[in-house]
Amino acid sequence: MDSLSTLEFDRVLTLIAMEAKSAPGKSAVARRRPHSTIAACENAQADLSEIVRYVHTEGLLPLAGLTELAPLFQRESVLELDESWHAVRAVRATQAMREALVRTSGFPRLSTLATEIPDLGEVIAKTNKYFTRDGKLREDASVELRAIRSKVHAKRAAIQRTLNDVMNRSIDAIQEPLIVMRGDRYCVPVRSDHRNAVPGILHERSGSGASFFIEPMAAIELNNDLADLLIQEREEIARITKYIAQTLFDASEAILDAVRVSGELDALQACAVFHDTTHGSRPAFSADRALHIIDGRHPLLDERLAEARREAFGEEESDRSVIPLTIDLNADSPALVVSGPNAGGKTVALKTAGLLVAMGMSGLPVPAADGTVLPCVDALHVLIGDDQSVLEHLSTFSAYLVRLKRILGRATKRSLVLLDELGSGTDPEEGAALAASIIEHLLETGALVIVTTHLSALKSFAVNDTRIVNASMEFDSATGQPTYRMITGIPGRSRAIEIAKMIGLPSSIIEGARERLGERYGETDSLLATLQKKMSEIVAQQDALASSQQQLESERASLADKLAQLEKERASLAVKYREELDRLRDDVTRTLASEIKSLRESRPSNVNAPEVVKSVTKSIDKALEFIPEEQREVHVGDRAEHRKFKVTGDVISIDGGKAVLLVSGRKMTVDVRDLITKASAKPAAPTRTRAMQRSDDTVVIAAELNLIGQRVDDALDESDKFLDRALLEGKQAVRIIHGFGTGTLRKAIREHLRKHPAVRSWRPGAENEGGDGATVAVLDT
């Protein structure tokens, strides 16, 4: 028997194929077999990982209409119209899939695979015009067909008018005023007692004999004309059908390639769905004989696939949960001997190991935890179950040895050998000696070996050889049932006497068996039972610790996410709070400036405008202190600390992303983003860039704003903020540089200054101030 069949690999493929959406996809799943090189195995698993990511982010592939076309193209007869429609739908599906994967970025492997689908746009363009959305032939599939069908409609209408006239003229002779079809001819039902009242051809009599279906003479030629048109219609449809079929046959090779590649993509998607159902992982592959399965599950026993197995194989659902299996073999310890009670799960463990290796090498999802490492083997050699050969006159043991001989002759240093109940079926001492020699031979060959046994001598042999790992299947003495958990490090007990006692064999037989074993065996068995119990407790504690650690990590990650979300919300609220306060302060400043101007115009006084503004906005400035320092904006006049240099000074000017910081009487130019605002300093002395004298009043240009290159709306917003800040800082005059350009920005700035409540007057810049490319504004302070 083939090793993959022994492992029931085909049944696993059946479960995966159930997730495929098309026949080509199901066939592609069924063709999956283990690859022969690590590179091929890695590539197959990389494709699977990418399709899993695609399904999670983009959804399922557009597979509607994809079907198997090879049987159609292998025929020599012309395709029928509905068969051509199925082929066209399949072609459309392949092109939709090609388009979806090639145009979606971030999936290079799938995109490369999709480019292997031939471009069949020309085939679609030629055939699309012939079909409706539901696959029927279009009325205007050809000019000739359209003309013929137009004539058919007209001729039928003429026939109906003629027959209606006949029935109206012979109303007493008509059984019912209905037009019926008999043998593709339009007729009227005439009462049997008035048969001669309507001259024409009698086609049929009703079942009751009450009516005759007669084709009136006036309709004969019209029916003949219709028959001729219908013949022409059939001939034209046959011509179109043949043309469509020929178009598809001409491109059959490319179409079959497209369907094949699309089927592979469908199979990949089916694997992705199976991956999610089983919580599979992507294994790594080892070239140096490493087999490290972490929490592996046999897919034919996994409760998560119970419904699928019931549908596929008619299995009854079971409430038993699969116990995950962990196996660790490597170049130093390449063999595993598993022992334990009957029906304790030894054979299942053996099959699980082989099956997961086969699945991983085939590019299928592996139902195991992350970190699983599989060997890339040249062959899986499996020997499980009885194989008595009556025809060859071989006993069960002899047939077992014949099969074992073939395995020993074929096994290499890259093989995985799985032997169930090695050494059984004969004398225990001879069987154990033979089994030990076989394991020794396989170890010398370099193969990875997993063996199950009940033989005590073979367990002892494994204990004394450091290359062999002993493992036992756990048994719960309290319930008398196996737990199916594998415990590595100690041999298992077969528990034949205990099981016989639980089944109900006479006590005299049980006691007699124990006496025959002797006290020494009893002491050894008791010691082994105690050791196994301790190991079970350790494993249980390890599982509990791992579960607690996993829960702790989950809670820690959840807490970190919550803290990050809170910090994000805090920062967002701070930004909104700052924006609202800035808006409020600007509004108050504008209002006060306007009121002060009105006050001065109506009743001049010695009002100190900056002090009034500062007093009114003091509460707003106080509210700004609630914003974290690192999130506050830095303004001229603020006291700030440099993040990196840890020095504190006064900000005396800001130009774009650069600021001048006055520290201990020395100026330093730094990045604004490196400054953290501290308690506000005294208003900084205005930076005196240039001064000019007016004939009627002496003012100092204390600051300037460069708006060259900005749009009008942005420039006006910037100028508003600039003027508000200058007013708060008590500046008398400022210069706004707008350049010459087309004059649009200059005109907008000056018109804005003319209406601004805080601007007392403005003028173009002097020759040494930029001329007409700048405007000087005198503030109402």
C-alpha positions in Angstrom: 0.0 0.0 0.0 1.2 3.5 -0.8 2.6 5.3 2.3 0.4 8.4 1.7 -2.7 6.2 1.4 -1.7 4.5 4.7 -1.6 7.9 6.3 -5.0 8.7 4.8 -3.5 11.7 3.0 -6.2 11.5 0.3 -8.9 11.9 2.9 -7.3 15.1 4.1 -7.2 16.3 0.5 -10.9 15.5 0.2 -11.6 17.8 3.2 -9.6 20.6 1.7 -11.2 20.1 -1.8 -14.6 20.7 -0.2 -13.5 24.4 0.2 -12.7 24.8 -3.5 -15.3 26.6 -5.5 -14.8 25.0 -8.9 -14.1 21.6 -10.4 -10.6 22.6 -11.6 -9.9 23.8 -8.0 -11.0 20.5 -6.6 -8.8 18.6 -9.1 -5.8 20.8 -8.3 -6.2 20.0 -4.6 -6.4 16.3 -5.4 -3.1 16.6 -7.3 -1.2 17.9 -4.3 1.8 15.8 -3.4 5.0 16.4 -1.3 7.7 18.4 -3.0 11.2 17.0 -3.2 13.4 20.0 -2.3 13.4 22.5 0.6 13.2 25.4 -1.9 10.0 24.0 -3.5 8.5 23.3 0.0 9.3 26.8 1.1 7.8 28.3 -2.1 4.6 26.4 -1.7 4.2 27.5 1.9 5.0 31.1 0.9 2.2 31.0 -1.7 -0.1 29.7 1.0 0.9 32.5 3.4 0.2 35.1 0.8 -3.2 33.8 -0.2 -4.2 33.6 3.5 -3.2 37.3 3.8 -5.1 38.1 0.5 -8.3 36.4 1.7 -8.1 38.3 5.1 -7.6 41.7 3.4 -9.2 41.5 0.0 -11.8 38.7 0.3 -12.3 35.7 -1.9 -11.2 35.4 -5.5 -13.8 35.9 -8.3 -14.3 32.3 -9.3 -17.9 32.3 -10.5 -18.2 30.3 -13.8 -14.9 28.5 -13.6 -15.4 24.9 -14.8 -13.5 22.0 -16.3 -13.3 22.4 -20.1 -10.9 19.6 -21.2 -13.6 17.1 -21.9 -15.4 19.6 -24.2 -12.2 20.3 -26.2 -11.3 16.6 -26.5 -14.5 15.9 -28.5 -14.5 16.0 -32.2 -18.1 17.3 -32.5 -19.1 20.9 -32.6 -19.9 22.4 -29.2 -23.6 23.1 -28.5 -24.5 26.6 -27.7 -25.0 26.0 -24.0 -21.6 24.2 -23.9 -20.0 27.2 -25.6 -21.7 29.5 -23.0 -20.1 27.4 -20.1 -16.7 27.8 -21.8 -17.2 31.5 -22.2 -18.1 31.9 -18.6 -15.0 29.9 -17.6 -12.8 32.2 -19.8 -14.4 35.3 -18.2 -13.7 33.8 -14.7 -10.0 33.3 -15.5 -9.7 36.8 -16.8 -11.4 38.3 -13.8 -9.0 36.5 -11.5 -6.0 37.6 -13.6 -7.2 41.2 -13.4 -7.9 41.1 -9.7 -4.5 39.7 -8.7 -2.3 41.6 -11.2 -3.8 45.0 -10.3 -3.8 44.4 -6.5 -0.5 45.5 -5.0 1.2 43.9 -2.1 0.9 40.3 -3.3 3.9 39.6 -5.6 3.7 35.8 -5.5 0.0 35.7 -6.4 0.5 38.4 -9.0 3.3 36.4 -10.6 1.1 33.3 -10.6 -1.8 35.3 -12.2 0.4 36.4 -15.0 0.7 32.8 -16.1 -3.0 33.0 -17.0 -3.0 33.8 -20.7 -4.7 37.1 -21.8 -7.9 36.0 -23.5 -9.4 39.4 -24.1 -9.7 38.8 -27.8 -11.7 35.6 -27.2 -14.0 37.4 -24.9 -14.4 40.3 -27.3 -15.4 37.9 -30.1 -17.9 35.9 -28.1 -19.4 38.4 -25.7 -21.7 39.9 -28.3 -23.5 36.6 -28.9 -24.8 35.9 -25.4 -27.2 37.6 -23.0 -26.4 37.8 -19.3 -28.1 34.4 -18.7 -26.4 32.6 -21.6 -29.1 32.9 -24.2 -28.3 33.8 -27.8 -28.9 37.5 -28.3 -31.6 38.7 -30.7 -29.1 40.7 -32.5 -26.3 38.1 -32.5 -25.9 38.8 -36.2 -27.4 41.1 -38.7 -29.0 38.2 -40.5 -30.5 36.7 -37.3 -31.9 40.0 -36.3 -33.5 40.4 -39.8 -34.9 36.9 -39.8 -36.4 37.2 -36.3 -37.9 40.6 -37.2 -39.7 38.9 -40.1 -40.7 36.0 -37.9 -42.4 38.4 -35.4 -44.1 40.2 -38.3 -45.3 36.9 -39.9 -46.7 35.6 -36.6 -48.6 38.8 -36.1 -50.1 38.5 -39.6 -51.1 34.9 -38.9 -52.8 35.8 -35.6 -54.7 38.6 -37.4 -55.8 36.3 -40.1 -56.9 33.6 -37.7 -58.8 36.1 -35.5 -60.7 37.3 -38.6 -61.6 33.7 -39.4 -62.8 33.1 -35.9 -64.8 36.3 -35.9 -66.5 35.3 -39.2 -67.3 31.8 -38.0 -68.0 32.5 -34.3 -70.7 29.8 -34.1 -68.3 27.1 -35.4 -65.4 27.9 -33.0 -65.1 25.9 -29.9 -63.1 28.5 -28.0 -61.6 31.8 -29.4 -58.0 30.4 -29.0 -55.1 30.1 -31.4 -53.2 26.9 -30.9 -50.1 25.2 -32.3 -50.3 21.8 -33.9 -47.2 20.4 -35.6 -45.5 23.9 -35.8 -48.7 25.2 -37.6 -51.1 27.7 -36.2 -54.7 26.4 -36.0 -58.1 27.2 -34.6 -60.4 24.8 -32.6 -63.6 24.1 -34.6 -66.6 22.3 -33.0 -67.0 18.8 -34.3 -70.5 19.4 -35.5 -69.4 22.4 -37.6 -66.2 20.9 -39.1 -67.0 22.0 -42.6 -67.8 25.6 -41.6 -64.1 26.5 -41.6 -62.4 25.3 -44.8 -58.8 24.2 -44.3 -56.4 21.4 -43.3 -57.4 19.2 -40.3 -54.4 18.5 -38.2 -55.8 16.8 -35.1 -58.9 16.0 -33.0 -59.2 16.8 -29.3 -59.1 14.0 -26.8 -62.8 14.4 -26.0 -63.7 14.5 -29.7 -65.6 17.8 -29.2 -63.1 19.8 -31.3 -61.1 19.6 -34.5 -57.9 21.7 -34.9 -58.0 23.1 -38.4 -55.5 25.3 -40.2 -57.7 27.6 -42.3 -57.0 28.0 -46.0 -56.3 31.7 -45.5 -53.4 30.9 -43.1 -51.8 28.1 -45.1 -49.4 30.3 -47.1 -48.7 32.4 -44.0 -47.8 29.3 -42.0 -45.6 28.1 -44.9 -43.8 31.4 -44.9 -43.3 31.2 -41.1 -41.9 27.6 -41.5 -39.5 28.9 -44.1 -38.3 31.7 -41.8 -37.9 29.3 -38.9 -35.7 27.1 -41.1 -33.6 30.1 -41.9 -33.4 31.0 -38.2 -32.2 27.5 -37.3 -29.6 27.6 -40.1 -28.3 31.0 -38.9 -28.2 29.9 -35.3 -26.2 26.8 -36.4 -23.8 29.0 -38.3 -23.3 31.2 -35.2 -22.9 28.2 -33.0 -20.2 26.8 -35.2 -18.4 30.1 -35.4 -18.4 30.5 -31.6 -17.2 26.9 -31.1 -14.5 27.3 -33.7 -13.3 30.5 -32.0 -13.0 28.6 -28.7 -11.3 25.6 -30.3 -8.8 27.9 -32.0 -7.8 29.3 -28.5 -8.3 25.9 -26.7 -4.7 25.5 -25.6 -4.6 29.0 -24.0 -8.0 28.5 -22.5 -7.0 25.2 -20.9 -3.8 26.8 -19.5 -5.9 29.6 -18.1 -8.3 27.2 -16.5 -5.5 25.1 -15.1 -3.7 28.1 -13.4 -7.1 29.4 -12.2 -7.8 26.0 -10.7 -4.4 26.2 -8.9 -5.4 29.6 -7.4 -8.8 28.1 -6.4 -6.9 25.3 -4.7 -4.7 27.8 -2.9 -7.7 29.6 -1.7 -9.3 26.4 -0.4 -6.1 25.8 1.5 -6.4 29.3 3.0 -9.9 28.5 4.2 -8.7 25.2 5.7 -5.8 27.1 7.3 -8.2 29.4 9.1 -10.5 26.5 10.2 -7.7 24.5 11.7 -5.7 27.6 13.0 -2.8 26.3 10.9 0.7 27.7 10.9 3.5 28.0 8.4 6.3 25.5 9.2 10.0 25.9 8.7 11.9 23.2 6.8 15.1 21.6 8.0 17.9 20.1 5.9 19.6 18.5 8.9 17.0 15.9 10.1 15.0 18.1 12.5 11.4 17.2 13.3 9.8 19.6 15.8 6.0 19.4 15.9 4.4 21.8 18.4 0.8 21.0 19.4 0.1 19.1 16.2 -3.4 17.9 15.6 -4.6 15.1 13.3 -7.0 16.7 10.9 -9.1 13.5 10.6 -9.7 13.7 14.4 -9.8 17.5 14.9 -13.2 18.5 16.3 -13.1 21.7 14.3 -13.5 19.6 11.1 -16.2 17.3 12.5 -18.9 18.8 10.3 -16.8 18.6 7.2 -16.0 14.9 7.9 -19.6 14.1 8.5 -20.5 15.7 5.1 -17.6 14.1 3.2 -17.4 10.6 4.8 -20.7 10.3 6.8 -18.9 10.1 10.1 -20.8 10.4 13.3 -19.8 13.5 15.3 -17.9 12.9 18.5 -17.6 15.1 21.6 -14.0 14.0 22.2 -11.4 16.7 21.8 -8.0 16.1 20.2 -5.1 16.3 22.5 -2.2 18.2 20.8 0.9 16.3 20.1 4.5 17.6 20.5 7.4 15.6 19.0 11.1 16.7 18.9 13.7 14.8 16.9 17.0 15.9 15.6 20.4 14.7 14.3 21.5 13.8 17.9 18.2 12.1 18.8 16.7 10.9 15.5 14.5 8.1 16.8 11.4 7.9 19.0 10.0 4.8 20.7 6.4 5.3 21.8 4.8 2.8 24.2 1.7 2.7 26.3 -1.7 1.0 26.7 -3.8 -0.4 23.9 -6.1 2.2 22.2 -4.0 4.8 24.0 -3.1 6.8 20.9 0.3 5.4 19.8 -0.7 4.7 16.2 -2.5 8.1 16.0 0.7 9.8 17.2 2.6 7.9 14.5 0.2 8.8 11.8 0.0 12.4 12.9 3.7 12.9 12.6 3.8 11.4 9.1 0.7 13.2 7.9 1.8 16.7 9.1 5.2 16.2 7.3 3.4 15.2 4.1 1.0 18.1 4.4 3.7 20.6 5.0 5.8 19.4 2.1 2.8 19.5 -0.2 2.1 23.2 0.6 -0.9 22.5 2.6 -1.7 24.2 5.9 -0.2 22.4 8.9 -2.5 22.2 12.0 0.2 22.9 14.5 1.5 25.8 16.5 4.0 28.4 15.3 7.6 27.3 15.5 6.9 23.9 14.0 9.9 22.6 12.0 9.6 19.8 9.5 12.2 17.7 7.6 12.3 17.7 3.9 12.4 14.0 3.3 12.9 12.0 0.1 10.3 9.4 1.1 7.8 8.5 3.8 8.1 4.8 4.7 5.0 3.7 6.7 4.3 0.2 8.0 1.0 0.1 9.9 -1.5 -2.7 10.5 -1.8 -6.4 9.6 -1.2 -7.6 6.1 -1.8 -11.3 6.0 -1.3 -12.7 2.5 -3.3 -15.9 1.9 -2.4 -16.2 -1.8 1.3 -16.1 -1.0 0.9 -18.4 2.0 2.3 -15.7 4.4 1.3 -15.2 8.0 0.7 -11.8 9.4 4.2 -11.6 10.8 5.8 -12.9 7.6 3.9 -10.4 5.5 5.0 -7.7 7.9 8.6 -8.7 7.4 8.2 -8.7 3.6 7.0 -5.1 3.7 9.7 -4.2 6.2 12.3 -5.6 3.9 11.2 -3.3 1.1 11.4 -0.3 3.5 14.9 -1.2 4.8 16.1 -1.5 1.2 14.7 1.9 0.2 15.3 4.0 3.4 18.0 6.7 3.1 19.4 9.4 5.4 16.7 11.7 4.2 13.8 9.3 4.9 11.2 9.3 7.6 10.3 5.7 8.7 7.2 5.0 10.7 6.8 1.5 12.1 3.8 0.5 14.1 4.0 -2.4 16.7 7.5 -3.3 15.6 8.5 -6.8 16.8 5.0 -7.9 17.6 3.3 -11.0 16.2 6.0 -13.4 17.3 8.0 -14.5 20.4 8.4 -11.4 22.5 12.1 -11.9 23.2 13.0 -12.7 19.6 10.7 -9.9 18.4 12.3 -7.4 20.7 15.8 -8.4 19.6 14.8 -8.2 15.9 13.2 -4.8 16.5 16.3 -3.4 18.3 18.5 -4.5 15.4 16.1 -2.9 12.9 16.2 0.4 14.7 20.0 0.2 15.0 20.2 -0.4 11.2 17.9 2.6 10.5 20.0 4.8 12.8 23.1 3.8 11.0 21.4 4.7 7.7 20.6 8.2 9.1 16.8 8.1 8.8 14.4 9.6 11.2 12.5 6.8 12.9 9.3 6.6 15.0 8.3 3.3 16.4 5.4 2.1 18.6 5.7 -1.0 20.7 4.5 -3.0 23.8 7.8 -4.9 24.2 9.6 -4.2 27.5 13.0 -5.2 26.1 12.6 -2.7 23.3 11.8 0.0 25.8 14.9 -0.9 27.8 17.0 -0.8 24.6 15.7 2.8 23.9 16.5 3.9 27.5 20.1 2.8 27.1 20.7 4.5 23.7 21.1 8.3 23.8 20.0 8.5 20.1 16.6 7.2 21.0 13.8 9.2 22.8 11.4 7.3 24.9 7.8 8.4 25.1 4.6 7.1 26.7 0.9 7.6 26.1 -0.7 8.8 29.4 -3.3 6.6 31.1 -5.7 7.9 33.8 -5.8 5.2 36.5 -8.7 6.9 38.2 -11.0 6.6 35.2 -9.4 3.7 33.6 -9.2 5.6 30.3 -6.3 6.8 28.2 -5.8 10.6 28.0 -4.1 10.5 24.6 -1.4 12.8 25.9 2.2 11.9 24.9 4.8 12.3 27.7 8.4 12.4 26.5 11.3 11.0 28.5 9.8 7.8 30.0 8.5 4.5 28.6 4.9 3.6 28.9 3.1 0.7 30.6 1.0 -1.6 28.5 -1.4 -2.1 31.4 -2.8 -5.3 30.0 -3.6 -6.7 33.5 -5.3 -3.5 34.6 -7.4 -3.3 31.4 -8.3 -7.0 31.8 -9.4 -6.3 35.4 -11.5 -3.3 34.3 -13.1 -5.4 31.6 -14.1 -8.0 34.2 -12.0 -11.0 33.8 -12.1 -13.3 36.9 -10.0 -12.1 39.8 -8.3 -15.5 40.0 -6.9 -15.0 36.5 -5.8 -11.4 37.4 -4.0 -12.6 40.6 -2.5 -15.6 38.8 -1.1 -13.3 36.1 0.5 -11.0 38.7 2.1 -14.0 40.5 3.6 -15.2 37.3 5.1 -11.9 36.6 6.8 -11.9 40.1 7.6 -9.3 42.7 10.4 -7.8 40.7 8.2 -7.0 37.8 5.6 -5.6 40.2 8.2 -3.3 41.8 9.4 -2.2 38.4 5.9 -1.6 37.2 5.1 0.3 40.4 8.2 2.5 40.1 7.4 3.1 36.4 3.8 4.1 37.4 5.0 6.5 40.0 7.5 8.0 37.6 4.8 8.4 34.9 2.5 10.0 37.4 5.1 12.5 38.4 5.8 13.3 34.8 2.1 13.7 34.1 1.9 16.2 37.0 4.9 18.1 35.6 3.4 18.2 32.2 0.1 19.4 33.7 2.0 22.1 35.6 3.8 23.1 32.4 0.6 23.3 30.5 -1.0 25.5 33.3 2.1 27.7 33.4 2.0 28.1 29.6 -1.7 28.9 29.7 -1.2 31.5 32.5 1.7 33.0 30.7 -0.3 33.2 27.5 -3.2 34.8 29.4 -0.7 37.3 31.0 0.8 38.2 27.7 -2.7 38.7 26.2 -3.7 40.9 29.2 -0.4 42.8 28.9 -1.0 43.4 25.1 -4.6 44.4 25.8 -3.4 46.9 28.5 -0.8 48.3 26.2 -3.4 48.8 23.4 -5.7 50.6 25.9 -2.9 52.8 27.1 -1.9 53.7 23.5 -5.6 54.5 22.8 -5.9 56.7 25.9 -2.7 58.5 24.9 -3.9 59.0 21.4 -7.2 60.4 22.7 -5.4 62.6 25.2 -3.2 64.0 22.4 -6.3 64.5 20.2 -8.2 66.3 23.0 -5.1 68.5 23.7 -4.9 69.5 20.1 -8.6 70.4 20.0 -8.3 72.2 23.3 -5.4 74.3 22.1 -7.1 75.1 18.8 -10.2 76.2 20.6 -8.3 78.4 23.1 -6.2 79.9 20.3 -9.4 80.7 18.4 -11.0 82.2 21.6 -8.0 84.3 22.3 -7.8 85.6 18.8 -11.5 86.5 18.9 -11.1 88.3 22.2 -8.1 90.2 20.8 -9.9 91.3 17.7 -12.9 92.4 19.7 -10.8 94.4 22.2 -8.7 96.0 19.5 -11.8 97.1 17.7 -13.3 98.5 20.9 -10.1 100.3 21.8 -10.0 101.9 18.4 -13.6 103.0 18.7 -12.9 104.3 22.2 -10.0 106.4 21.1 -11.8 107.8 18.2 -14.8 108.9 20.4 -12.8 109.9 23.5 -9.0 110.0 23.4 -7.3 108.9 26.5 -4.2 107.4 27.8 -5.4 103.9 27.5 -2.6 101.3 27.4 -4.0 98.9 24.8 -1.4 96.1 25.2 -2.0 96.0 28.9 -5.8 95.9 28.4 -5.5 93.0 26.0 -3.1 91.1 28.2 -5.4 91.6 31.2 -8.4 90.3 29.4 -6.7 87.3 27.8 -4.9 86.3 31.0 -7.5 83.7 31.9 -7.1 82.1 28.4 -3.3 82.0 28.8 -3.9 80.4 32.2 -6.1 77.7 30.6 -3.3 77.0 28.1 -1.1 75.8 30.9 -3.2 72.7 31.2 -1.8 71.5 27.9 1.3 69.3 28.4 4.4 71.3 27.8 5.6 69.0 25.0 2.4 69.6 23.0 2.3 73.4 23.3 3.2 75.6 20.4 6.2 77.8 20.8 5.8 81.6 20.2 8.0 84.6 20.2 8.4 85.8 23.9 7.9 82.2 25.3 10.4 80.8 27.7 11.5 77.4 26.3 13.8 74.5 27.0 15.9 72.7 24.3 15.1 68.9 24.4 18.6 67.8 23.6 20.9 70.5 25.1 18.7 70.9 28.3 19.2 74.7 28.3 16.4 77.2 28.9 16.1 80.7 27.3 13.7 83.2 25.7 12.4 82.8 22.2 13.2 86.1 20.5 12.2 85.2 16.9 10.8 82.4 14.8 11.3 82.0 11.0 9.6 78.9 9.6 11.0 75.9 11.3 13.9 77.8 13.0 13.9 79.8 16.2 16.4 82.1 17.9 16.8 81.3 21.6 18.4 83.8 23.9 20.3 81.9 26.6 22.4 83.8 29.2 22.8 86.7 26.8 23.9 84.5 23.9 21.7 83.7 20.8 21.5 80.3 19.4 19.5 79.2 16.3 17.7 75.9 16.8 14.8 73.8 15.3 11.4 74.8 16.7 10.4 71.2 17.1 13.3 70.8 19.6 11.8 73.4 22.0 9.5 72.7 24.9 7.6 75.7 26.3 8.1 76.6 29.9 6.6 79.4 32.0 6.2 82.5 29.8 9.0 85.0 30.0 8.7 88.7 29.9 7.8 90.0 26.5 10.9 89.8 24.4 12.4 92.9 23.2 11.2 93.5 19.6 13.6 92.4 17.0 14.6 95.6 15.2 15.2 94.7 11.7 14.8 98.0 10.1 13.6 101.5 11.2 12.0 104.3 9.3 10.9 107.8 10.3 7.6 109.3 9.4 7.1 112.9 9.2 4.1 113.0 11.5 5.0 110.1 13.9 8.0 108.0 14.8 7.5 104.3 14.6 9.8 101.3 14.6 9.3 98.4 12.3 9.6 95.6 14.9 8.8 92.5 12.9 8.2 91.3 9.4 6.3 88.5 7.6 7.3 87.0 4.3 4.3 85.8 2.2 6.0 85.5 -1.2 4.8 82.4 -3.0 1.6 81.8 -0.9 -1.9 81.8 -2.2 -4.2 84.7 -1.2 -6.3 82.8 1.3 -3.3 81.3 3.1 -1.5 84.6 3.1 -4.5 86.4 4.7 -4.7 83.8 7.4 -1.0 84.1 8.1 -1.2 87.9 8.2 -4.1 87.8 10.7 -2.1 85.5 13.1 1.0 87.7 12.6 -0.9 91.0 13.3 -2.7 89.5 16.4 0.7 88.4 17.8 2.3 91.7 17.1 -0.6 93.5 18.8 -0.3 91.4 21.9 3.5 92.0 22.0 3.0 95.7 21.8 4.7 96.2 18.5 4.1 99.6 16.8 4.7 98.7 13.2 5.3 95.6 11.1 6.3 94.9 7.5 4.6 92.4 5.3 6.6 91.3 2.3 4.4 90.1 -0.6 6.6 90.7 -3.6 5.7 92.3 -6.9 4.4 89.4 -9.1 1.0 90.0 -10.8 -0.1 92.4 -8.0 -2.9 90.1 -6.9 -1.4 89.3 -3.5 -0.3 92.9 -2.9 -3.8 94.2 -3.6 -5.4 91.6 -1.4 -3.0 92.3 1.5 -3.5 96.0 1.4 -7.3 95.8 1.1 -7.2 93.4 4.1 -5.1 95.9 6.1 -7.4 98.7 5.3 -10.3 96.9 6.9 -8.4 95.4 9.8 -9.5 96.8 13.2 -6.0 96.7 14.7 -4.3 98.6 11.8 -4.3 102.4 12.2 -2.6 103.0 8.8 -0.5 101.4 6.2 1.8 102.5 3.4 4.0 100.9 0.7 7.6 100.2 1.7 10.2 102.8 1.3 13.1 102.2 -1.2 15.2 100.6 1.5 12.2 98.6 2.8 11.4 96.6 -0.4 9.5 99.3 -2.3 6.1 98.3 -3.6 7.0 94.7 -2.9 6.3 95.2 0.8 3.7 97.0 2.9 4.3 98.7 6.3 1.4 98.5 8.7 1.2 100.8 11.8 -0.8 99.1 14.6 -3.3 100.7 16.9 -1.4 100.1 20.2 
